């Protein structure tokens, strides 16, 4: 439903022209994102900022220095929560993390980490197993506002019931609040959880890989990519994984059949794969 100030939904061609200009001027490339999703995001952005047409959009971009950052952040925001899909985290704990005790050093990449909830969820599981000290977690995203939230590790108190429920499915013997400070309005994750987490800006679509890893989680953004860029990102993940490294995708992501020679399922229902 659109209000009268924005008379028609943007077409993929119109938005492609806008993003081509943004890529030239600012170096931000949206070409790999699924066009239908981008159009819906753009329409919501226009309504939210009371812009009547694309001329007003460009006026804001040109006259307000920080508006392009606002646009990029709102167009790339991802949905996430602590221990989202608890059954996946349980499988990660029992089938992968439990095997790390005899390994001296582990590297993990959380690609598209959004506001950091998955990084802290992983850190909690590692702390339970007394493994956090030997695991380096690199958590990356294109959204700088989300990264700032992740670095602070502060989340709305309104999320607490969902967090408690999700965590209780994995470890009913321990209270999630033992890993964070709680006050009236917010939860702040304990500082020891972030000591081995490095939050960084990274664009999956046009930046090189981040190193070599034993585990890569990418559960928030793959669903937004078109088929061509999804394949490109998966090949980058393959090249970034060490021998027998593991890849975990989002619940609604499907591994393309073209990648069957690169990844074998550990648990296809949970989207957990290993490098072949």
C-alpha positions as CSV (number, residue, x, y, z in Angstrom):
1,X,0.0,0.0,0.0
2,X,1.4,3.4,-1.0
3,X,0.5,6.8,0.2
4,X,-0.5,9.7,-2.1
5,X,2.9,11.3,-1.8
6,X,4.5,8.5,-3.7
7,X,2.2,7.7,-6.6
8,X,3.7,4.5,-8.0
9,X,6.1,1.7,-7.1
10,X,9.6,2.1,-8.6
11,X,10.3,-0.2,-11.5
12,X,13.5,-2.4,-11.7
13,X,14.7,-0.3,-14.7
14,X,14.2,3.0,-12.8
15,X,16.0,1.7,-9.7
16,X,18.8,0.2,-11.8
17,X,19.5,3.7,-13.3
18,X,19.5,5.2,-9.8
19,X,21.9,2.6,-8.5
20,X,24.2,2.9,-11.5
21,X,24.6,6.6,-10.7
22,X,25.2,5.8,-7.1
23,X,27.8,3.3,-8.0
24,X,29.7,5.8,-10.2
25,X,29.5,8.7,-7.6
26,X,29.9,6.7,-4.3
27,X,31.4,3.3,-5.3
28,X,28.5,1.4,-3.8
29,X,27.3,-1.4,-6.0
30,X,23.8,-2.8,-5.6
31,X,23.8,-4.8,-8.8
32,X,24.0,-8.2,-7.2
33,X,20.9,-7.8,-5.0
34,X,17.6,-9.4,-6.1
35,X,15.6,-6.7,-8.0
36,X,12.2,-7.3,-6.5
37,X,13.5,-7.0,-2.9
38,X,15.4,-3.8,-3.8
39,X,12.3,-2.2,-5.3
40,X,10.2,-3.0,-2.2
41,X,13.0,-1.6,0.0
42,X,13.2,1.6,-2.1
43,X,9.4,2.2,-2.0
44,X,9.4,1.8,1.8
45,X,12.4,4.2,2.0
46,X,10.6,6.8,-0.1
47,X,7.5,6.6,2.1
48,X,9.5,6.6,5.3
49,X,11.3,9.8,4.3
50,X,8.3,11.5,2.8
51,X,9.8,11.8,-0.7
52,X,7.3,12.3,-3.5
53,X,9.5,11.4,-6.4
54,X,13.0,10.5,-7.5
55,X,13.8,14.2,-8.1
56,X,13.3,14.8,-4.3
57,X,15.4,11.7,-3.6
58,X,18.3,13.1,-5.6
59,X,17.9,16.5,-4.0
60,X,18.4,14.9,-0.6
61,X,21.4,12.9,-1.8
62,X,23.1,16.0,-3.2
63,X,22.3,18.5,-0.5
64,X,22.6,16.4,2.6
65,X,26.1,14.8,3.0
66,X,24.9,12.0,5.3
67,X,21.8,11.1,3.4
68,X,23.6,8.6,1.1
69,X,24.7,6.8,4.3
70,X,21.2,6.7,5.6
71,X,20.0,5.3,2.3
72,X,22.7,2.5,2.2
73,X,22.0,1.6,5.8
74,X,18.3,1.3,5.4
75,X,18.5,-0.6,2.1
76,X,20.9,-3.2,3.5
77,X,19.4,-3.8,7.0
78,X,19.1,-7.5,7.8
79,X,16.8,-9.3,10.2
80,X,18.6,-11.2,13.0
81,X,18.2,-12.1,16.6
82,X,20.0,-14.0,19.3
83,X,20.0,-17.8,18.7
84,X,17.6,-17.4,15.8
85,X,16.5,-21.0,14.7
86,X,17.7,-22.6,17.9
87,X,17.8,-26.0,16.4
88,X,20.6,-24.9,14.1
89,X,22.6,-23.6,17.0
90,X,22.1,-26.9,18.8
91,X,23.5,-28.7,15.8
92,X,26.4,-26.3,15.6
93,X,27.2,-26.9,19.2
94,X,27.0,-30.7,19.1
95,X,28.3,-31.5,15.6
96,X,31.0,-28.8,15.1
97,X,32.0,-26.9,18.2
98,X,32.3,-30.1,20.3
99,X,35.0,-31.2,17.9
100,X,37.2,-28.1,18.4
101,X,38.6,-29.0,21.8
102,X,41.7,-30.7,20.4
103,X,42.4,-27.9,17.8
104,X,44.8,-25.1,18.9
105,X,43.3,-22.3,16.9
106,X,40.0,-21.7,15.1
107,X,39.0,-18.9,12.7
108,X,35.3,-18.0,12.1
109,X,33.8,-15.6,9.6
110,X,30.2,-14.3,10.2
111,X,29.4,-12.7,6.8
112,X,26.6,-10.3,6.8
113,X,26.5,-10.1,10.6
114,X,24.0,-7.3,10.8
115,X,23.8,-5.9,14.3
116,X,25.9,-8.6,15.8
117,X,23.5,-11.0,17.5
118,X,24.9,-14.1,15.8
119,X,28.4,-13.2,16.8
120,X,27.4,-12.9,20.4
121,X,25.4,-16.1,20.2
122,X,28.4,-18.0,18.9
123,X,30.6,-16.4,21.6
124,X,28.2,-17.6,24.3
125,X,28.3,-21.2,23.0
126,X,32.1,-21.0,22.8
127,X,32.3,-19.6,26.4
128,X,30.2,-22.5,27.6
129,X,32.7,-24.9,26.1
130,X,35.7,-22.9,27.4
131,X,36.8,-22.4,23.8
132,X,36.3,-18.7,23.3
133,X,39.9,-17.9,24.0
134,X,41.2,-19.8,21.0
135,X,38.6,-18.8,18.5
136,X,38.9,-15.6,16.4
137,X,35.6,-14.4,15.1
138,X,35.5,-11.9,12.2
139,X,32.0,-10.4,11.8
140,X,31.4,-8.3,8.7
141,X,28.6,-6.2,7.2
142,X,28.0,-3.5,4.7
143,X,25.7,-1.6,7.1
144,X,27.8,0.8,9.2
145,X,24.9,1.6,11.6
146,X,24.4,-2.1,12.3
147,X,28.1,-2.5,12.8
148,X,28.1,0.3,15.4
149,X,25.3,-1.5,17.3
150,X,27.3,-4.7,17.1
151,X,30.4,-3.1,18.5
152,X,28.4,-1.8,21.5
153,X,26.7,-5.1,22.1
154,X,23.6,-3.2,23.4
155,X,20.1,-4.5,22.4
156,X,16.5,-3.5,23.3
157,X,15.1,-4.9,26.5
158,X,12.0,-5.7,24.5
159,X,13.9,-8.6,22.9
160,X,14.5,-10.4,26.2
161,X,11.7,-12.9,26.0
162,X,12.7,-14.1,22.6
163,X,16.3,-14.4,23.6
164,X,15.4,-16.4,26.8
165,X,13.2,-18.7,24.8
166,X,15.7,-19.3,22.1
167,X,18.6,-19.9,24.5
168,X,16.6,-22.2,26.8
169,X,16.1,-24.5,23.8
170,X,19.8,-25.0,23.6
171,X,20.8,-24.9,27.2
172,X,17.9,-25.2,29.7
173,X,20.4,-25.4,32.6
174,X,21.8,-22.0,32.3
175,X,20.3,-18.4,32.3
176,X,21.1,-16.3,29.3
177,X,21.2,-13.3,31.6
178,X,24.5,-14.6,33.0
179,X,26.1,-13.4,29.8
180,X,24.7,-9.8,29.8
181,X,23.8,-6.8,32.0
182,X,20.1,-6.0,32.1
183,X,18.4,-2.7,32.9
184,X,15.1,-1.1,32.3
185,X,15.6,-0.4,28.6
186,X,18.4,-2.5,27.3
187,X,20.6,-5.5,27.5
188,X,24.4,-5.1,27.2
189,X,26.5,-8.2,26.4
190,X,29.4,-8.9,28.8
191,X,32.7,-7.5,27.5
192,X,34.5,-10.9,27.7
193,X,32.2,-12.1,24.9
194,X,33.6,-9.5,22.4
195,X,37.3,-9.8,23.2
196,X,37.8,-12.3,20.3
197,X,35.2,-10.7,17.9
198,X,36.3,-8.2,15.3
199,X,33.5,-6.3,13.6
200,X,34.5,-4.9,10.2
201,X,32.9,-3.3,7.2
202,X,32.9,-5.6,4.2
203,X,30.9,-5.8,1.0
204,X,30.4,-9.4,-0.1
205,X,29.6,-8.4,-3.7
206,X,32.7,-6.5,-4.7
207,X,35.4,-7.0,-2.0
208,X,37.9,-9.8,-1.8
209,X,37.7,-12.6,0.8
210,X,38.7,-12.0,4.4
211,X,41.3,-14.7,4.9
212,X,41.0,-18.4,5.7
213,X,38.5,-19.9,8.0
214,X,37.3,-23.1,9.7
215,X,33.7,-22.0,9.7
216,X,31.7,-19.4,7.8
217,X,28.2,-18.4,8.7
218,X,26.1,-16.4,6.2
219,X,22.5,-16.5,7.4
220,X,21.2,-12.9,6.9
221,X,22.0,-11.8,3.3
222,X,22.2,-14.6,0.7
223,X,18.5,-14.6,0.2
224,X,18.8,-11.0,-1.1
225,X,21.3,-11.8,-3.9
226,X,20.5,-12.7,-7.4
227,X,21.6,-16.1,-8.8
228,X,24.8,-14.8,-10.4
229,X,26.1,-13.0,-7.3
230,X,25.0,-15.9,-5.1
231,X,27.3,-18.2,-7.1
232,X,30.1,-15.7,-6.9
233,X,29.8,-15.4,-3.1
234,X,29.6,-19.1,-2.6
235,X,32.8,-19.6,-4.7
236,X,34.5,-17.0,-2.5
237,X,33.3,-18.8,0.6
238,X,34.7,-22.1,-0.8
239,X,38.1,-20.5,-1.5
240,X,38.1,-18.9,2.0
241,X,37.5,-22.2,3.8
242,X,40.3,-24.4,5.0
243,X,40.2,-28.1,4.2
244,X,37.1,-29.7,5.7
245,X,35.8,-26.2,6.6
246,X,32.1,-25.7,7.3
247,X,29.6,-23.4,5.8
248,X,26.2,-22.5,7.4
249,X,23.6,-20.7,5.3
250,X,20.3,-19.2,6.2
251,X,17.1,-21.2,6.8
252,X,15.6,-20.0,3.5
253,X,18.7,-20.3,1.5
254,X,19.1,-23.2,-1.0
255,X,22.5,-24.4,-2.1
256,X,22.5,-24.3,-5.9
257,X,23.0,-27.7,-7.5
258,X,26.1,-26.3,-9.3
259,X,27.8,-26.2,-5.9
260,X,27.2,-29.9,-5.1
261,X,30.8,-30.6,-6.2
262,X,32.1,-28.0,-3.7
263,X,30.0,-28.6,-0.6
264,X,28.6,-31.7,1.0
265,X,25.7,-31.6,3.4
266,X,26.3,-32.3,7.1
267,X,22.7,-31.4,7.9
268,X,20.8,-30.1,4.8
269,X,17.7,-29.2,6.9
270,X,19.8,-26.8,9.0
271,X,21.8,-25.7,5.9
272,X,25.1,-26.9,7.3
273,X,27.7,-28.0,4.8
274,X,31.3,-29.0,4.6
275,X,33.9,-28.1,2.0
276,X,34.8,-31.0,-0.3
